[in-house]
Amino acid sequence: MIPASQTPVNESHYDGLMSSMRHARNRLLFFILFLSYIFLAILGTTDKMLFMQTPINMPLINIELPLVEFYIVMPLFLLVLYFHVLYTFHSYRIFLLETKVNHPAILKILPIGLYEGTLLKRDHFHRYVRFIMRLCLYVLPVLVLTAFWFRFADYQSSVISGWHISTIYIAVLLGFNFRGLLLEETVT
């Protein structure tokens, strides 16, 4: 709901923008936490586990998963989640920049979060925030997928290593395709 003391604006557009803001923020936070969690699981894999093919014990929840299947399926799941997060931010960015052009009064009452500030403000703080968000959106997923590849390379499976290299390549292409998420530009 729009604060009662503010100027009248299109309430449905405001509510849609607030909903989009919450969804984008929550998805990014979940994605970063999930990447960190999976990275901990990768770090917990020992050479002995690879050699003996013992199940991997997921940290904190103590669930055992088959080792080889974990290293095959989890990169695919991360790629799907990565695409979902990037597409969510892409859609939200278009919505936010269209609002800037068509409904500028809404931006006066919109609570500016970190992502909104990276698009709408040009100060030093938001320049640092933009850098951190670039690391989270573009570098961190590729690093986790590379960790899958390096950790499982000791297993000596050319098919699975090829799969890991393919997922790294796809993640880089996804990041390159959605590279404009943190740039302010006009909506076309």
Residue frames as qw, qx, qy, qz and C-alpha x, y, z in Angstrom:
[[0.000, 0.887, 0.461, 0.000, 0.00, 0.00, 0.00],
 [0.345, 0.556, -0.027, 0.755, 1.10, 3.54, -0.75],
 [0.277, -0.301, -0.514, 0.754, 1.73, 5.71, 2.33],
 [0.072, 0.803, 0.592, -0.016, -1.31, 7.96, 2.84],
 [0.176, -0.841, -0.032, 0.510, 0.72, 11.15, 3.19],
 [0.387, -0.228, 0.562, 0.694, 2.40, 10.79, -0.21],
 [0.349, 0.361, -0.282, -0.817, 1.36, 12.06, -3.62],
 [0.824, 0.236, 0.399, -0.327, -1.30, 10.03, -5.43],
 [0.126, 0.463, -0.772, -0.418, 0.18, 7.52, -7.86],
 [0.775, 0.073, -0.474, -0.412, -0.99, 4.39, -9.60],
 [0.614, -0.480, 0.522, -0.347, -1.45, 2.04, -6.64],
 [0.977, 0.117, 0.169, -0.055, -1.47, -1.19, -8.64],
 [0.643, 0.637, -0.299, 0.304, 1.82, -0.25, -10.31],
 [0.165, -0.700, 0.534, -0.446, 3.32, 0.61, -6.91],
 [0.822, -0.272, 0.417, -0.275, 2.17, -2.70, -5.42],
 [0.929, 0.361, -0.015, 0.078, 3.56, -4.59, -8.42],
 [0.386, 0.723, -0.425, 0.384, 6.91, -2.83, -8.06],
 [0.431, -0.585, 0.546, -0.416, 7.07, -3.59, -4.33],
 [0.946, -0.035, 0.278, -0.161, 6.21, -7.24, -4.98],
 [0.795, 0.540, -0.180, 0.210, 8.87, -7.48, -7.69],
 [0.054, 0.757, -0.504, 0.412, 11.40, -5.88, -5.35],
 [0.678, -0.426, 0.504, -0.325, 10.71, -8.43, -2.61],
 [0.970, 0.189, 0.150, -0.035, 10.87, -11.39, -5.01],
 [0.615, 0.667, -0.305, 0.289, 14.15, -10.29, -6.58],
 [0.158, -0.703, 0.548, -0.424, 15.77, -9.63, -3.20],
 [0.802, -0.278, 0.445, -0.286, 14.62, -12.95, -1.71],
 [0.939, 0.340, 0.015, 0.045, 15.74, -14.94, -4.74],
 [0.422, 0.715, -0.433, 0.352, 19.18, -13.36, -4.70],
 [0.387, -0.594, 0.568, -0.417, 19.58, -13.99, -0.98],
 [0.928, -0.056, 0.320, -0.184, 18.48, -17.62, -1.33],
 [0.815, 0.541, -0.157, 0.135, 20.82, -18.09, -4.30],
 [0.173, 0.728, -0.538, 0.389, 23.85, -16.73, -2.44],
 [0.592, -0.433, 0.564, -0.380, 23.10, -18.84, 0.64],
 [0.960, 0.158, 0.191, -0.128, 22.53, -21.94, -1.48],
 [0.647, 0.645, -0.337, 0.225, 25.80, -21.41, -3.37],
 [0.120, -0.663, 0.610, -0.417, 27.62, -21.05, -0.06],
 [0.803, -0.218, 0.444, -0.333, 25.98, -24.21, 1.29],
 [0.935, 0.353, 0.010, 0.015, 26.89, -26.24, -1.79],
 [0.384, 0.730, -0.472, 0.310, 30.43, -24.87, -1.67],
 [0.447, -0.536, 0.609, -0.376, 30.72, -26.16, 1.92],
 [0.936, 0.047, 0.305, -0.171, 29.57, -29.59, 0.73],
 [0.754, 0.597, -0.220, 0.161, 32.22, -29.54, -2.02],
 [0.055, 0.723, -0.574, 0.380, 34.90, -28.57, 0.48],
 [0.676, -0.366, 0.527, -0.363, 33.80, -31.46, 2.68],
 [0.955, 0.281, -0.044, -0.083, 34.51, -34.02, -0.05],
 [0.429, -0.666, 0.580, 0.187, 37.76, -35.84, 0.60],
 [0.352, 0.480, -0.733, -0.330, 39.94, -37.87, -1.74],
 [0.141, -0.049, 0.970, -0.191, 39.04, -40.98, 0.24],
 [0.523, 0.430, 0.495, -0.544, 35.34, -40.31, -0.37],
 [0.534, 0.606, -0.320, -0.496, 36.01, -40.00, -4.10],
 [0.198, 0.389, -0.893, -0.112, 38.07, -43.18, -4.19],
 [0.120, 0.098, 0.948, -0.277, 35.68, -45.25, -2.08],
 [0.271, -0.323, -0.534, -0.732, 32.55, -43.57, -3.53],
 [0.177, -0.395, -0.761, 0.483, 31.12, -43.07, -0.07],
 [0.007, 0.820, 0.513, 0.254, 28.01, -40.87, 0.16],
 [0.205, 0.352, -0.167, 0.898, 28.46, -37.17, 0.76],
 [0.279, -0.595, -0.659, 0.365, 27.08, -35.92, 4.05],
 [0.087, 0.739, 0.243, 0.622, 25.34, -32.58, 3.56],
 [0.253, 0.089, -0.491, 0.829, 26.46, -30.04, 6.17],
 [0.279, -0.104, 0.298, -0.907, 24.03, -28.91, 8.87],
 [0.766, -0.014, -0.035, -0.642, 21.18, -31.23, 7.83],
 [0.352, -0.342, 0.868, -0.076, 23.13, -34.53, 8.00],
 [0.853, 0.369, 0.225, -0.294, 21.58, -36.12, 4.94],
 [0.454, -0.336, 0.702, 0.435, 23.72, -38.52, 2.94],
 [0.663, 0.642, -0.011, -0.384, 23.58, -38.24, -0.84],
 [0.893, 0.136, 0.279, 0.325, 25.28, -40.52, -3.40],
 [0.372, -0.598, 0.236, 0.669, 28.56, -38.85, -4.27],
 [0.298, 0.045, 0.644, 0.703, 28.64, -39.31, -8.05],
 [0.052, 0.695, 0.666, 0.265, 24.98, -38.33, -8.48],
 [0.241, -0.846, -0.211, 0.425, 25.53, -35.23, -6.34],
 [0.295, -0.498, 0.376, 0.724, 28.40, -34.13, -8.58],
 [0.195, 0.241, 0.737, 0.601, 26.31, -34.76, -11.71],
 [0.067, -0.726, -0.659, -0.186, 22.90, -33.35, -10.74],
 [0.302, -0.749, -0.282, 0.518, 23.83, -30.40, -8.52],
 [0.228, -0.255, 0.314, 0.886, 25.61, -28.39, -11.28],
 [0.037, -0.409, -0.698, -0.586, 22.49, -28.69, -13.43],
 [0.286, -0.760, -0.571, 0.120, 20.33, -27.56, -10.53],
 [0.339, -0.574, -0.045, 0.744, 22.67, -24.61, -9.93],
 [0.160, 0.034, 0.510, 0.844, 22.46, -23.61, -13.61],
 [0.151, -0.611, -0.690, -0.359, 18.66, -23.66, -13.56],
 [0.366, -0.766, -0.389, 0.357, 18.61, -21.63, -10.35],
 [0.352, -0.349, 0.180, 0.849, 21.20, -19.22, -11.76],
 [0.051, 0.302, 0.594, 0.744, 19.12, -18.63, -14.89],
 [0.266, -0.725, -0.629, -0.089, 16.03, -18.09, -12.73],
 [0.383, -0.677, -0.200, 0.596, 17.79, -15.47, -10.59],
 [0.254, -0.170, 0.357, 0.883, 19.24, -13.66, -13.61],
 [0.046, -0.443, -0.669, -0.595, 15.90, -13.64, -15.42],
 [0.307, -0.761, -0.540, 0.186, 14.12, -12.38, -12.30],
 [0.319, -0.592, -0.006, 0.740, 16.55, -9.46, -12.05],
 [0.178, 0.079, 0.560, 0.806, 16.27, -8.83, -15.78],
 [0.141, -0.635, -0.678, -0.342, 12.47, -8.58, -15.57],
 [0.364, -0.770, -0.368, 0.374, 12.63, -6.45, -12.44],
 [0.352, -0.328, 0.193, 0.855, 15.20, -4.12, -14.03],
 [0.046, 0.328, 0.600, 0.728, 12.94, -3.54, -17.05],
 [0.292, -0.741, -0.599, -0.081, 9.96, -2.91, -14.74],
 [0.430, -0.653, -0.193, 0.593, 11.99, -0.49, -12.60],
 [0.263, -0.181, 0.323, 0.891, 13.37, 1.47, -15.57],
 [0.064, -0.503, -0.653, -0.563, 9.92, 1.64, -17.20],
 [0.353, -0.776, -0.486, 0.191, 8.62, 3.02, -13.90],
 [0.396, -0.443, 0.030, 0.803, 11.37, 5.63, -13.94],
 [0.091, 0.084, 0.493, 0.861, 10.17, 6.80, -17.36],
 [0.271, -0.450, -0.645, -0.555, 6.40, 6.39, -17.08],
 [0.563, -0.728, -0.359, -0.154, 5.66, 6.81, -13.36],
 [0.433, 0.412, -0.431, 0.676, 8.44, 8.95, -11.85],
 [0.444, -0.589, 0.173, -0.652, 6.25, 9.89, -8.85],
 [0.945, -0.262, -0.178, -0.082, 6.42, 6.29, -7.62],
 [0.737, 0.229, -0.355, 0.528, 10.20, 6.46, -7.35],
 [0.055, -0.597, 0.282, -0.749, 9.87, 9.37, -4.90],
 [0.681, -0.436, 0.271, -0.522, 8.06, 7.13, -2.40],
 [0.935, 0.111, -0.338, 0.002, 9.68, 3.80, -3.26],
 [0.624, -0.697, 0.343, 0.091, 12.01, 2.52, -0.54],
 [0.547, 0.693, -0.468, -0.032, 15.34, 2.33, -2.35],
 [0.920, -0.314, 0.218, 0.090, 17.04, -0.98, -1.66],
 [0.477, -0.516, 0.514, 0.492, 20.53, -1.97, -2.68],
 [0.498, 0.254, 0.681, 0.472, 19.64, -3.10, -6.20],
 [0.196, 0.889, 0.405, 0.089, 17.40, -0.11, -6.87],
 [0.258, -0.888, 0.154, 0.348, 20.20, 2.19, -5.72],
 [0.536, -0.238, 0.585, 0.561, 22.64, 0.62, -8.16],
 [0.362, 0.505, 0.629, 0.467, 20.32, 1.57, -11.02],
 [0.015, -0.898, -0.385, -0.210, 18.97, 4.89, -9.81],
 [0.335, -0.924, 0.122, 0.135, 21.86, 6.48, -7.90],
 [0.742, 0.514, -0.194, 0.383, 25.43, 7.29, -8.90],
 [0.301, -0.861, 0.343, -0.227, 27.30, 7.82, -5.63],
 [0.196, 0.544, -0.805, 0.132, 30.37, 6.04, -4.25],
 [0.516, -0.146, 0.734, -0.417, 28.43, 3.77, -1.90],
 [0.824, 0.358, 0.278, -0.339, 26.27, 2.39, -4.69],
 [0.516, 0.660, -0.536, -0.107, 29.34, 1.96, -6.87],
 [0.085, -0.387, 0.885, -0.247, 30.71, -0.44, -4.22],
 [0.662, 0.136, 0.583, -0.451, 27.34, -2.15, -3.90],
 [0.745, 0.561, -0.149, -0.328, 27.27, -2.59, -7.69],
 [0.284, 0.570, -0.770, 0.041, 30.72, -4.22, -7.50],
 [0.339, -0.165, 0.850, -0.369, 29.60, -6.64, -4.75],
 [0.746, 0.341, 0.349, -0.454, 26.43, -7.49, -6.69],
 [0.614, 0.604, -0.451, -0.235, 28.51, -8.19, -9.80],
 [0.028, 0.409, -0.895, 0.176, 30.60, -10.60, -7.76],
 [0.505, 0.064, 0.734, -0.450, 27.48, -12.33, -6.45],
 [0.726, 0.495, 0.202, -0.433, 25.65, -12.46, -9.80],
 [0.680, 0.655, -0.303, -0.128, 28.49, -13.21, -12.18],
 [0.244, 0.598, -0.738, 0.197, 31.60, -14.52, -10.39],
 [0.478, -0.298, 0.697, -0.445, 30.33, -16.60, -7.46],
 [0.901, 0.197, 0.229, -0.312, 28.27, -19.09, -9.55],
 [0.708, 0.588, -0.388, 0.042, 31.21, -19.68, -11.90],
 [0.004, -0.581, 0.730, -0.359, 33.54, -20.20, -8.93],
 [0.691, -0.151, 0.576, -0.410, 31.23, -22.78, -7.36],
 [0.906, 0.382, 0.034, -0.176, 30.87, -24.65, -10.65],
 [0.465, 0.665, -0.556, 0.181, 34.65, -24.53, -11.06],
 [0.346, -0.459, 0.715, -0.398, 34.98, -25.97, -7.55],
 [0.903, 0.111, 0.291, -0.295, 32.77, -28.88, -8.67],
 [0.778, 0.575, -0.253, 0.025, 35.13, -29.49, -11.56],
 [0.183, 0.661, -0.649, 0.328, 38.37, -29.22, -9.56],
 [0.545, -0.354, 0.630, -0.425, 37.14, -31.34, -6.67],
 [0.899, 0.163, 0.336, -0.229, 35.76, -34.10, -8.88],
 [0.524, 0.708, -0.457, -0.123, 38.74, -34.08, -11.29],
 [0.205, -0.482, 0.837, -0.156, 40.50, -36.57, -9.00],
 [0.779, 0.131, 0.517, -0.330, 37.79, -39.08, -9.86],
 [0.162, -0.334, 0.747, 0.552, 39.25, -39.25, -13.39],
 [0.463, 0.512, 0.723, -0.018, 35.96, -39.38, -15.27],
 [0.190, -0.040, 0.390, 0.900, 36.27, -37.60, -18.59],
 [0.126, -0.567, -0.681, -0.446, 32.49, -37.60, -19.10],
 [0.368, -0.795, -0.435, 0.206, 31.76, -35.96, -15.74],
 [0.393, -0.443, 0.083, 0.801, 34.68, -33.55, -16.12],
 [0.120, 0.226, 0.551, 0.794, 33.34, -32.62, -19.56],
 [0.239, -0.726, -0.617, -0.188, 29.93, -32.06, -17.99],
 [0.416, -0.707, -0.242, 0.518, 31.46, -29.77, -15.35],
 [0.299, -0.192, 0.308, 0.883, 33.37, -27.79, -17.99],
 [0.015, -0.468, -0.653, -0.596, 30.14, -27.47, -19.98],
 [0.306, -0.795, -0.517, 0.083, 28.27, -26.10, -16.96],
 [0.386, -0.540, -0.002, 0.748, 31.03, -23.55, -16.37],
 [0.184, 0.071, 0.515, 0.834, 30.82, -22.49, -20.02],
 [0.150, -0.638, -0.664, -0.359, 27.01, -22.22, -19.85],
 [0.374, -0.758, -0.369, 0.386, 27.21, -20.14, -16.64],
 [0.316, -0.345, 0.199, 0.861, 29.69, -17.76, -18.28],
 [0.038, 0.301, 0.625, 0.720, 27.38, -17.43, -21.30],
 [0.261, -0.745, -0.612, -0.048, 24.40, -16.77, -19.04],
 [0.383, -0.663, -0.161, 0.623, 26.35, -14.11, -17.17],
 [0.239, -0.125, 0.398, 0.877, 27.46, -12.54, -20.42],
 [0.050, -0.499, -0.700, -0.509, 23.90, -12.58, -21.79],
 [0.351, -0.825, -0.438, -0.065, 22.54, -10.86, -18.67],
 [0.577, -0.029, -0.201, 0.791, 25.54, -8.57, -18.13],
 [0.006, 0.458, 0.130, 0.879, 23.45, -5.38, -18.28],
 [0.487, -0.612, -0.623, -0.015, 21.58, -6.05, -15.03],
 [0.480, -0.619, -0.263, 0.564, 23.56, -3.49, -13.12],
 [0.277, 0.031, 0.268, 0.922, 23.66, -0.78, -15.75],
 [0.254, 0.666, 0.414, -0.566, 21.32, 2.16, -15.91],
 [0.105, -0.054, 0.599, 0.792, 20.16, 2.69, -19.45],
 [0.521, 0.160, 0.000, -0.838, 17.01, 3.59, -21.26],
 [0.604, 0.164, 0.760, -0.173, 14.37, 0.96, -21.83],
 [0.156, 0.259, -0.621, -0.723, 14.02, -0.12, -25.45]]
